[in-house]
């Protein structure tokens, strides 16, 4: 990526993942230490939380949005990221992540790019929205 190629309104290459399995959610739960039963116990999710099944962690969605950014601009490029969780992501759903360049600010050695982020499930429901600041080095 080269700072001269950055244009406000341009889209990042989308990232699609899924379907997200119960096994993947359980692995994420153990890795993150978030063992809330709505994520790992189908009986609890149904009987106590009145959900059809376990749900995917909101931070899982944020992690996929972060991967969208690093696949586009490289490891270590994300300076900040803010996310609002808009809806629950059910297990077995697919996740579609998109980014749009909102602003580009020239800095020493490159550009600081503001990216609007959206994560939607397969039916188009937004599960997370946000923005990020990403540093893109100038072409050498």
Phi and psi in radians as a Rosetta constraint file:
Dihedral C 1 N 2 CA 2 C 2 CIRCULARHARMONIC -2.262 0.35
Dihedral N 2 CA 2 C 2 N 3 CIRCULARHARMONIC 2.368 0.35
Dihedral C 2 N 3 CA 3 C 3 CIRCULARHARMONIC -1.001 0.35
Dihedral N 3 CA 3 C 3 N 4 CIRCULARHARMONIC -0.487 0.35
Dihedral C 3 N 4 CA 4 C 4 CIRCULARHARMONIC -1.238 0.35
Dihedral N 4 CA 4 C 4 N 5 CIRCULARHARMONIC -0.323 0.35
Dihedral C 4 N 5 CA 5 C 5 CIRCULARHARMONIC -1.513 0.35
Dihedral N 5 CA 5 C 5 N 6 CIRCULARHARMONIC -0.061 0.35
Dihedral C 5 N 6 CA 6 C 6 CIRCULARHARMONIC -1.473 0.35
Dihedral N 6 CA 6 C 6 N 7 CIRCULARHARMONIC 2.216 0.35
Dihedral C 6 N 7 CA 7 C 7 CIRCULARHARMONIC -2.346 0.35
Dihedral N 7 CA 7 C 7 N 8 CIRCULARHARMONIC 2.286 0.35
Dihedral C 7 N 8 CA 8 C 8 CIRCULARHARMONIC -1.025 0.35
Dihedral N 8 CA 8 C 8 N 9 CIRCULARHARMONIC 2.320 0.35
Dihedral C 8 N 9 CA 9 C 9 CIRCULARHARMONIC 1.688 0.35
Dihedral N 9 CA 9 C 9 N 10 CIRCULARHARMONIC -0.252 0.35
Dihedral C 9 N 10 CA 10 C 10 CIRCULARHARMONIC -1.208 0.35
Dihedral N 10 CA 10 C 10 N 11 CIRCULARHARMONIC 2.619 0.35
Dihedral C 10 N 11 CA 11 C 11 CIRCULARHARMONIC -1.819 0.35
Dihedral N 11 CA 11 C 11 N 12 CIRCULARHARMONIC 2.579 0.35
Dihedral C 11 N 12 CA 12 C 12 CIRCULARHARMONIC -1.406 0.35
Dihedral N 12 CA 12 C 12 N 13 CIRCULARHARMONIC 2.704 0.35
Dihedral C 12 N 13 CA 13 C 13 CIRCULARHARMONIC -1.036 0.35
Dihedral N 13 CA 13 C 13 N 14 CIRCULARHARMONIC 2.222 0.35
Dihedral C 13 N 14 CA 14 C 14 CIRCULARHARMONIC -1.172 0.35
Dihedral N 14 CA 14 C 14 N 15 CIRCULARHARMONIC 2.781 0.35
Dihedral C 14 N 15 CA 15 C 15 CIRCULARHARMONIC -2.202 0.35
Dihedral N 15 CA 15 C 15 N 16 CIRCULARHARMONIC 2.208 0.35
Dihedral C 15 N 16 CA 16 C 16 CIRCULARHARMONIC -2.101 0.35
Dihedral N 16 CA 16 C 16 N 17 CIRCULARHARMONIC 2.402 0.35
Dihedral C 16 N 17 CA 17 C 17 CIRCULARHARMONIC -2.494 0.35
Dihedral N 17 CA 17 C 17 N 18 CIRCULARHARMONIC 2.624 0.35
Dihedral C 17 N 18 CA 18 C 18 CIRCULARHARMONIC 2.198 0.35
Dihedral N 18 CA 18 C 18 N 19 CIRCULARHARMONIC 3.090 0.35
Dihedral C 18 N 19 CA 19 C 19 CIRCULARHARMONIC -1.149 0.35
Dihedral N 19 CA 19 C 19 N 20 CIRCULARHARMONIC 2.551 0.35
Dihedral C 19 N 20 CA 20 C 20 CIRCULARHARMONIC -1.499 0.35
Dihedral N 20 CA 20 C 20 N 21 CIRCULARHARMONIC 2.004 0.35
Dihedral C 20 N 21 CA 21 C 21 CIRCULARHARMONIC -1.460 0.35
Dihedral N 21 CA 21 C 21 N 22 CIRCULARHARMONIC 2.828 0.35
Dihedral C 21 N 22 CA 22 C 22 CIRCULARHARMONIC -1.025 0.35
Dihedral N 22 CA 22 C 22 N 23 CIRCULARHARMONIC -0.676 0.35
Dihedral C 22 N 23 CA 23 C 23 CIRCULARHARMONIC -1.064 0.35
Dihedral N 23 CA 23 C 23 N 24 CIRCULARHARMONIC -0.776 0.35
Dihedral C 23 N 24 CA 24 C 24 CIRCULARHARMONIC -1.107 0.35
Dihedral N 24 CA 24 C 24 N 25 CIRCULARHARMONIC -0.726 0.35
Dihedral C 24 N 25 CA 25 C 25 CIRCULARHARMONIC -1.101 0.35
Dihedral N 25 CA 25 C 25 N 26 CIRCULARHARMONIC -0.741 0.35
Dihedral C 25 N 26 CA 26 C 26 CIRCULARHARMONIC -1.122 0.35
Dihedral N 26 CA 26 C 26 N 27 CIRCULARHARMONIC -0.720 0.35
Dihedral C 26 N 27 CA 27 C 27 CIRCULARHARMONIC -1.071 0.35
Dihedral N 27 CA 27 C 27 N 28 CIRCULARHARMONIC -0.763 0.35
Dihedral C 27 N 28 CA 28 C 28 CIRCULARHARMONIC -1.106 0.35
Dihedral N 28 CA 28 C 28 N 29 CIRCULARHARMONIC -0.748 0.35
Dihedral C 28 N 29 CA 29 C 29 CIRCULARHARMONIC -1.012 0.35
Dihedral N 29 CA 29 C 29 N 30 CIRCULARHARMONIC -0.812 0.35
Dihedral C 29 N 30 CA 30 C 30 CIRCULARHARMONIC -1.214 0.35
Dihedral N 30 CA 30 C 30 N 31 CIRCULARHARMONIC -0.681 0.35
Dihedral C 30 N 31 CA 31 C 31 CIRCULARHARMONIC -1.163 0.35
Dihedral N 31 CA 31 C 31 N 32 CIRCULARHARMONIC -0.621 0.35
Dihedral C 31 N 32 CA 32 C 32 CIRCULARHARMONIC -1.559 0.35
Dihedral N 32 CA 32 C 32 N 33 CIRCULARHARMONIC -0.294 0.35
Dihedral C 32 N 33 CA 33 C 33 CIRCULARHARMONIC 1.425 0.35
Dihedral N 33 CA 33 C 33 N 34 CIRCULARHARMONIC 0.079 0.35
Dihedral C 33 N 34 CA 34 C 34 CIRCULARHARMONIC -1.654 0.35
Dihedral N 34 CA 34 C 34 N 35 CIRCULARHARMONIC 1.580 0.35
Dihedral C 34 N 35 CA 35 C 35 CIRCULARHARMONIC -1.740 0.35
Dihedral N 35 CA 35 C 35 N 36 CIRCULARHARMONIC 0.502 0.35
Dihedral C 35 N 36 CA 36 C 36 CIRCULARHARMONIC -0.913 0.35
Dihedral N 36 CA 36 C 36 N 37 CIRCULARHARMONIC 2.256 0.35
Dihedral C 36 N 37 CA 37 C 37 CIRCULARHARMONIC -1.083 0.35
Dihedral N 37 CA 37 C 37 N 38 CIRCULARHARMONIC -0.322 0.35
Dihedral C 37 N 38 CA 38 C 38 CIRCULARHARMONIC -1.170 0.35
Dihedral N 38 CA 38 C 38 N 39 CIRCULARHARMONIC -0.263 0.35
Dihedral C 38 N 39 CA 39 C 39 CIRCULARHARMONIC -1.731 0.35
Dihedral N 39 CA 39 C 39 N 40 CIRCULARHARMONIC -0.371 0.35
Dihedral C 39 N 40 CA 40 C 40 CIRCULARHARMONIC -2.228 0.35
Dihedral N 40 CA 40 C 40 N 41 CIRCULARHARMONIC -0.195 0.35
Dihedral C 40 N 41 CA 41 C 41 CIRCULARHARMONIC -2.129 0.35
Dihedral N 41 CA 41 C 41 N 42 CIRCULARHARMONIC 1.750 0.35
Dihedral C 41 N 42 CA 42 C 42 CIRCULARHARMONIC -1.009 0.35
Dihedral N 42 CA 42 C 42 N 43 CIRCULARHARMONIC -0.648 0.35
Dihedral C 42 N 43 CA 43 C 43 CIRCULARHARMONIC -1.138 0.35
Dihedral N 43 CA 43 C 43 N 44 CIRCULARHARMONIC -0.767 0.35
Dihedral C 43 N 44 CA 44 C 44 CIRCULARHARMONIC -1.099 0.35
Dihedral N 44 CA 44 C 44 N 45 CIRCULARHARMONIC -0.784 0.35
Dihedral C 44 N 45 CA 45 C 45 CIRCULARHARMONIC -1.004 0.35
Dihedral N 45 CA 45 C 45 N 46 CIRCULARHARMONIC -0.765 0.35
Dihedral C 45 N 46 CA 46 C 46 CIRCULARHARMONIC -1.292 0.35
Dihedral N 46 CA 46 C 46 N 47 CIRCULARHARMONIC -0.912 0.35
Dihedral C 46 N 47 CA 47 C 47 CIRCULARHARMONIC -1.394 0.35
Dihedral N 47 CA 47 C 47 N 48 CIRCULARHARMONIC -0.638 0.35
Dihedral C 47 N 48 CA 48 C 48 CIRCULARHARMONIC -1.757 0.35
Dihedral N 48 CA 48 C 48 N 49 CIRCULARHARMONIC -0.681 0.35
Dihedral C 48 N 49 CA 49 C 49 CIRCULARHARMONIC -1.688 0.35
Dihedral N 49 CA 49 C 49 N 50 CIRCULARHARMONIC -0.116 0.35
Dihedral C 49 N 50 CA 50 C 50 CIRCULARHARMONIC 1.012 0.35
Dihedral N 50 CA 50 C 50 N 51 CIRCULARHARMONIC 0.715 0.35
Dihedral C 50 N 51 CA 51 C 51 CIRCULARHARMONIC -1.855 0.35
Dihedral N 51 CA 51 C 51 N 52 CIRCULARHARMONIC 2.713 0.35
Dihedral C 51 N 52 CA 52 C 52 CIRCULARHARMONIC -1.204 0.35
Dihedral N 52 CA 52 C 52 N 53 CIRCULARHARMONIC -0.420 0.35
Dihedral C 52 N 53 CA 53 C 53 CIRCULARHARMONIC -2.920 0.35
Dihedral N 53 CA 53 C 53 N 54 CIRCULARHARMONIC -3.110 0.35
Dihedral C 53 N 54 CA 54 C 54 CIRCULARHARMONIC -1.115 0.35
Dihedral N 54 CA 54 C 54 N 55 CIRCULARHARMONIC 2.762 0.35
Dihedral C 54 N 55 CA 55 C 55 CIRCULARHARMONIC -2.060 0.35
Dihedral N 55 CA 55 C 55 N 56 CIRCULARHARMONIC 2.723 0.35
Dihedral C 55 N 56 CA 56 C 56 CIRCULARHARMONIC -1.359 0.35
Dihedral N 56 CA 56 C 56 N 57 CIRCULARHARMONIC 2.490 0.35
Dihedral C 56 N 57 CA 57 C 57 CIRCULARHARMONIC -1.038 0.35
Dihedral N 57 CA 57 C 57 N 58 CIRCULARHARMONIC 2.426 0.35
Dihedral C 57 N 58 CA 58 C 58 CIRCULARHARMONIC -1.028 0.35
Dihedral N 58 CA 58 C 58 N 59 CIRCULARHARMONIC -0.676 0.35
Dihedral C 58 N 59 CA 59 C 59 CIRCULARHARMONIC -1.160 0.35
Dihedral N 59 CA 59 C 59 N 60 CIRCULARHARMONIC -0.384 0.35
Dihedral C 59 N 60 CA 60 C 60 CIRCULARHARMONIC -1.080 0.35
Dihedral N 60 CA 60 C 60 N 61 CIRCULARHARMONIC -0.790 0.35
Dihedral C 60 N 61 CA 61 C 61 CIRCULARHARMONIC -1.062 0.35
Dihedral N 61 CA 61 C 61 N 62 CIRCULARHARMONIC -0.736 0.35
Dihedral C 61 N 62 CA 62 C 62 CIRCULARHARMONIC -1.113 0.35
Dihedral N 62 CA 62 C 62 N 63 CIRCULARHARMONIC -0.648 0.35
Dihedral C 62 N 63 CA 63 C 63 CIRCULARHARMONIC -1.102 0.35
Dihedral N 63 CA 63 C 63 N 64 CIRCULARHARMONIC -0.692 0.35
Dihedral C 63 N 64 CA 64 C 64 CIRCULARHARMONIC -1.198 0.35
Dihedral N 64 CA 64 C 64 N 65 CIRCULARHARMONIC -0.665 0.35
Dihedral C 64 N 65 CA 65 C 65 CIRCULARHARMONIC -1.077 0.35
Dihedral N 65 CA 65 C 65 N 66 CIRCULARHARMONIC -0.691 0.35
Dihedral C 65 N 66 CA 66 C 66 CIRCULARHARMONIC -1.097 0.35
Dihedral N 66 CA 66 C 66 N 67 CIRCULARHARMONIC -0.700 0.35
Dihedral C 66 N 67 CA 67 C 67 CIRCULARHARMONIC -1.119 0.35
Dihedral N 67 CA 67 C 67 N 68 CIRCULARHARMONIC -0.668 0.35
Dihedral C 67 N 68 CA 68 C 68 CIRCULARHARMONIC -0.939 0.35
Dihedral N 68 CA 68 C 68 N 69 CIRCULARHARMONIC -0.806 0.35
Dihedral C 68 N 69 CA 69 C 69 CIRCULARHARMONIC -1.179 0.35
Dihedral N 69 CA 69 C 69 N 70 CIRCULARHARMONIC -0.769 0.35
Dihedral C 69 N 70 CA 70 C 70 CIRCULARHARMONIC -1.276 0.35
Dihedral N 70 CA 70 C 70 N 71 CIRCULARHARMONIC -0.515 0.35
Dihedral C 70 N 71 CA 71 C 71 CIRCULARHARMONIC -1.178 0.35
Dihedral N 71 CA 71 C 71 N 72 CIRCULARHARMONIC -0.514 0.35
Dihedral C 71 N 72 CA 72 C 72 CIRCULARHARMONIC -1.425 0.35
Dihedral N 72 CA 72 C 72 N 73 CIRCULARHARMONIC -0.819 0.35
Dihedral C 72 N 73 CA 73 C 73 CIRCULARHARMONIC -1.973 0.35
Dihedral N 73 CA 73 C 73 N 74 CIRCULARHARMONIC -0.125 0.35
Dihedral C 73 N 74 CA 74 C 74 CIRCULARHARMONIC 1.789 0.35
Dihedral N 74 CA 74 C 74 N 75 CIRCULARHARMONIC 2.740 0.35
Dihedral C 74 N 75 CA 75 C 75 CIRCULARHARMONIC -1.065 0.35
Dihedral N 75 CA 75 C 75 N 76 CIRCULARHARMONIC 2.456 0.35
Dihedral C 75 N 76 CA 76 C 76 CIRCULARHARMONIC 1.426 0.35
Dihedral N 76 CA 76 C 76 N 77 CIRCULARHARMONIC 0.058 0.35
Dihedral C 76 N 77 CA 77 C 77 CIRCULARHARMONIC -1.499 0.35
Dihedral N 77 CA 77 C 77 N 78 CIRCULARHARMONIC -0.399 0.35
Dihedral C 77 N 78 CA 78 C 78 CIRCULARHARMONIC -1.363 0.35
Dihedral N 78 CA 78 C 78 N 79 CIRCULARHARMONIC 2.086 0.35
Dihedral C 78 N 79 CA 79 C 79 CIRCULARHARMONIC -1.601 0.35
Dihedral N 79 CA 79 C 79 N 80 CIRCULARHARMONIC -0.601 0.35
Dihedral C 79 N 80 CA 80 C 80 CIRCULARHARMONIC -2.784 0.35
Dihedral N 80 CA 80 C 80 N 81 CIRCULARHARMONIC 2.713 0.35
Dihedral C 80 N 81 CA 81 C 81 CIRCULARHARMONIC -2.584 0.35
Dihedral N 81 CA 81 C 81 N 82 CIRCULARHARMONIC 2.364 0.35
Dihedral C 81 N 82 CA 82 C 82 CIRCULARHARMONIC -2.189 0.35
Dihedral N 82 CA 82 C 82 N 83 CIRCULARHARMONIC 2.366 0.35
Dihedral C 82 N 83 CA 83 C 83 CIRCULARHARMONIC -2.364 0.35
Dihedral N 83 CA 83 C 83 N 84 CIRCULARHARMONIC 2.468 0.35
Dihedral C 83 N 84 CA 84 C 84 CIRCULARHARMONIC -2.024 0.35
Dihedral N 84 CA 84 C 84 N 85 CIRCULARHARMONIC 2.209 0.35
Dihedral C 84 N 85 CA 85 C 85 CIRCULARHARMONIC -1.502 0.35
Dihedral N 85 CA 85 C 85 N 86 CIRCULARHARMONIC 2.061 0.35
Dihedral C 85 N 86 CA 86 C 86 CIRCULARHARMONIC -1.719 0.35
Dihedral N 86 CA 86 C 86 N 87 CIRCULARHARMONIC -0.462 0.35
Dihedral C 86 N 87 CA 87 C 87 CIRCULARHARMONIC -2.768 0.35
Dihedral N 87 CA 87 C 87 N 88 CIRCULARHARMONIC 2.793 0.35
Dihedral C 87 N 88 CA 88 C 88 CIRCULARHARMONIC -1.294 0.35
Dihedral N 88 CA 88 C 88 N 89 CIRCULARHARMONIC 2.501 0.35
Dihedral C 88 N 89 CA 89 C 89 CIRCULARHARMONIC -1.833 0.35
Dihedral N 89 CA 89 C 89 N 90 CIRCULARHARMONIC 1.953 0.35
Dihedral C 89 N 90 CA 90 C 90 CIRCULARHARMONIC -1.281 0.35
Dihedral N 90 CA 90 C 90 N 91 CIRCULARHARMONIC 2.619 0.35
Dihedral C 90 N 91 CA 91 C 91 CIRCULARHARMONIC -1.032 0.35
Dihedral N 91 CA 91 C 91 N 92 CIRCULARHARMONIC 2.619 0.35
Dihedral C 91 N 92 CA 92 C 92 CIRCULARHARMONIC 1.385 0.35
Dihedral N 92 CA 92 C 92 N 93 CIRCULARHARMONIC -0.051 0.35
Dihedral C 92 N 93 CA 93 C 93 CIRCULARHARMONIC -1.398 0.35
Dihedral N 93 CA 93 C 93 N 94 CIRCULARHARMONIC 2.812 0.35
Dihedral C 93 N 94 CA 94 C 94 CIRCULARHARMONIC -1.727 0.35
Dihedral N 94 CA 94 C 94 N 95 CIRCULARHARMONIC 2.710 0.35
Dihedral C 94 N 95 CA 95 C 95 CIRCULARHARMONIC -2.136 0.35
Dihedral N 95 CA 95 C 95 N 96 CIRCULARHARMONIC 2.247 0.35
Dihedral C 95 N 96 CA 96 C 96 CIRCULARHARMONIC -2.059 0.35
Dihedral N 96 CA 96 C 96 N 97 CIRCULARHARMONIC 2.105 0.35
Dihedral C 96 N 97 CA 97 C 97 CIRCULARHARMONIC -2.011 0.35
Dihedral N 97 CA 97 C 97 N 98 CIRCULARHARMONIC 2.350 0.35
Dihedral C 97 N 98 CA 98 C 98 CIRCULARHARMONIC -2.337 0.35
Dihedral N 98 CA 98 C 98 N 99 CIRCULARHARMONIC 2.679 0.35
Dihedral C 98 N 99 CA 99 C 99 CIRCULARHARMONIC -2.427 0.35
Dihedral N 99 CA 99 C 99 N 100 CIRCULARHARMONIC 2.515 0.35
Dihedral C 99 N 100 CA 100 C 100 CIRCULARHARMONIC -2.248 0.35
Dihedral N 100 CA 100 C 100 N 101 CIRCULARHARMONIC 2.300 0.35
Dihedral C 100 N 101 CA 101 C 101 CIRCULARHARMONIC -1.250 0.35
Dihedral N 101 CA 101 C 101 N 102 CIRCULARHARMONIC 2.151 0.35
Dihedral C 101 N 102 CA 102 C 102 CIRCULARHARMONIC -1.805 0.35
Dihedral N 102 CA 102 C 102 N 103 CIRCULARHARMONIC -0.505 0.35
Dihedral C 102 N 103 CA 103 C 103 CIRCULARHARMONIC -2.750 0.35
Dihedral N 103 CA 103 C 103 N 104 CIRCULARHARMONIC 2.643 0.35
Dihedral C 103 N 104 CA 104 C 104 CIRCULARHARMONIC -2.357 0.35
Dihedral N 104 CA 104 C 104 N 105 CIRCULARHARMONIC 2.161 0.35
Dihedral C 104 N 105 CA 105 C 105 CIRCULARHARMONIC -2.112 0.35
Dihedral N 105 CA 105 C 105 N 106 CIRCULARHARMONIC 2.144 0.35
Dihedral C 105 N 106 CA 106 C 106 CIRCULARHARMONIC -1.177 0.35
Dihedral N 106 CA 106 C 106 N 107 CIRCULARHARMONIC 2.351 0.35
Dihedral C 106 N 107 CA 107 C 107 CIRCULARHARMONIC -2.359 0.35
Dihedral N 107 CA 107 C 107 N 108 CIRCULARHARMONIC 3.015 0.35
Dihedral C 107 N 108 CA 108 C 108 CIRCULARHARMONIC -1.043 0.35
Dihedral N 108 CA 108 C 108 N 109 CIRCULARHARMONIC 2.113 0.35
Dihedral C 108 N 109 CA 109 C 109 CIRCULARHARMONIC 1.474 0.35
Dihedral N 109 CA 109 C 109 N 110 CIRCULARHARMONIC 0.041 0.35
Dihedral C 109 N 110 CA 110 C 110 CIRCULARHARMONIC 2.891 0.35
Dihedral N 110 CA 110 C 110 N 111 CIRCULARHARMONIC -2.527 0.35
Dihedral C 110 N 111 CA 111 C 111 CIRCULARHARMONIC -2.372 0.35
Dihedral N 111 CA 111 C 111 N 112 CIRCULARHARMONIC 2.521 0.35
Dihedral C 111 N 112 CA 112 C 112 CIRCULARHARMONIC -1.738 0.35
Dihedral N 112 CA 112 C 112 N 113 CIRCULARHARMONIC 2.043 0.35
Dihedral C 112 N 113 CA 113 C 113 CIRCULARHARMONIC -1.908 0.35
Dihedral N 113 CA 113 C 113 N 114 CIRCULARHARMONIC 2.260 0.35
Dihedral C 113 N 114 CA 114 C 114 CIRCULARHARMONIC -1.654 0.35
Dihedral N 114 CA 114 C 114 N 115 CIRCULARHARMONIC 2.191 0.35
Dihedral C 114 N 115 CA 115 C 115 CIRCULARHARMONIC -2.083 0.35
Dihedral N 115 CA 115 C 115 N 116 CIRCULARHARMONIC 2.226 0.35
Dihedral C 115 N 116 CA 116 C 116 CIRCULARHARMONIC -1.452 0.35
Dihedral N 116 CA 116 C 116 N 117 CIRCULARHARMONIC 2.318 0.35
Dihedral C 116 N 117 CA 117 C 117 CIRCULARHARMONIC -2.037 0.35
Dihedral N 117 CA 117 C 117 N 118 CIRCULARHARMONIC 2.501 0.35
Dihedral C 117 N 118 CA 118 C 118 CIRCULARHARMONIC -2.481 0.35
Dihedral N 118 CA 118 C 118 N 119 CIRCULARHARMONIC 2.311 0.35
Dihedral C 118 N 119 CA 119 C 119 CIRCULARHARMONIC -2.089 0.35
Dihedral N 119 CA 119 C 119 N 120 CIRCULARHARMONIC 2.164 0.35
Dihedral C 119 N 120 CA 120 C 120 CIRCULARHARMONIC -2.160 0.35
Dihedral N 120 CA 120 C 120 N 121 CIRCULARHARMONIC 2.658 0.35
Dihedral C 120 N 121 CA 121 C 121 CIRCULARHARMONIC -1.495 0.35
Dihedral N 121 CA 121 C 121 N 122 CIRCULARHARMONIC 3.033 0.35
Dihedral C 121 N 122 CA 122 C 122 CIRCULARHARMONIC -0.926 0.35
Dihedral N 122 CA 122 C 122 N 123 CIRCULARHARMONIC -0.531 0.35
Dihedral C 122 N 123 CA 123 C 123 CIRCULARHARMONIC -1.499 0.35
Dihedral N 123 CA 123 C 123 N 124 CIRCULARHARMONIC 0.068 0.35
Dihedral C 123 N 124 CA 124 C 124 CIRCULARHARMONIC 1.648 0.35
Dihedral N 124 CA 124 C 124 N 125 CIRCULARHARMONIC -0.082 0.35
Dihedral C 124 N 125 CA 125 C 125 CIRCULARHARMONIC -1.201 0.35
Dihedral N 125 CA 125 C 125 N 126 CIRCULARHARMONIC 2.204 0.35
Dihedral C 125 N 126 CA 126 C 126 CIRCULARHARMONIC -1.241 0.35
Dihedral N 126 CA 126 C 126 N 127 CIRCULARHARMONIC 2.182 0.35
Dihedral C 126 N 127 CA 127 C 127 CIRCULARHARMONIC -1.812 0.35
Dihedral N 127 CA 127 C 127 N 128 CIRCULARHARMONIC -0.395 0.35
Dihedral C 127 N 128 CA 128 C 128 CIRCULARHARMONIC -2.674 0.35
Dihedral N 128 CA 128 C 128 N 129 CIRCULARHARMONIC 2.471 0.35
Dihedral C 128 N 129 CA 129 C 129 CIRCULARHARMONIC -2.347 0.35
Dihedral N 129 CA 129 C 129 N 130 CIRCULARHARMONIC 2.781 0.35
Dihedral C 129 N 130 CA 130 C 130 CIRCULARHARMONIC 3.028 0.35
Dihedral N 130 CA 130 C 130 N 131 CIRCULARHARMONIC -2.851 0.35
Dihedral C 130 N 131 CA 131 C 131 CIRCULARHARMONIC -2.602 0.35
Dihedral N 131 CA 131 C 131 N 132 CIRCULARHARMONIC 2.805 0.35
Dihedral C 131 N 132 CA 132 C 132 CIRCULARHARMONIC -2.500 0.35
Dihedral N 132 CA 132 C 132 N 133 CIRCULARHARMONIC 2.689 0.35
Dihedral C 132 N 133 CA 133 C 133 CIRCULARHARMONIC -1.881 0.35
Dihedral N 133 CA 133 C 133 N 134 CIRCULARHARMONIC 2.178 0.35
Dihedral C 133 N 134 CA 134 C 134 CIRCULARHARMONIC -2.218 0.35
Dihedral N 134 CA 134 C 134 N 135 CIRCULARHARMONIC 2.300 0.35
Dihedral C 134 N 135 CA 135 C 135 CIRCULARHARMONIC -1.590 0.35
Dihedral N 135 CA 135 C 135 N 136 CIRCULARHARMONIC 2.249 0.35
Dihedral C 135 N 136 CA 136 C 136 CIRCULARHARMONIC -2.074 0.35
Dihedral N 136 CA 136 C 136 N 137 CIRCULARHARMONIC 2.048 0.35
Dihedral C 136 N 137 CA 137 C 137 CIRCULARHARMONIC -1.176 0.35
Dihedral N 137 CA 137 C 137 N 138 CIRCULARHARMONIC 2.583 0.35
Dihedral C 137 N 138 CA 138 C 138 CIRCULARHARMONIC -1.190 0.35
Dihedral N 138 CA 138 C 138 N 139 CIRCULARHARMONIC 2.687 0.35
Dihedral C 138 N 139 CA 139 C 139 CIRCULARHARMONIC -1.120 0.35
Dihedral N 139 CA 139 C 139 N 140 CIRCULARHARMONIC 2.465 0.35
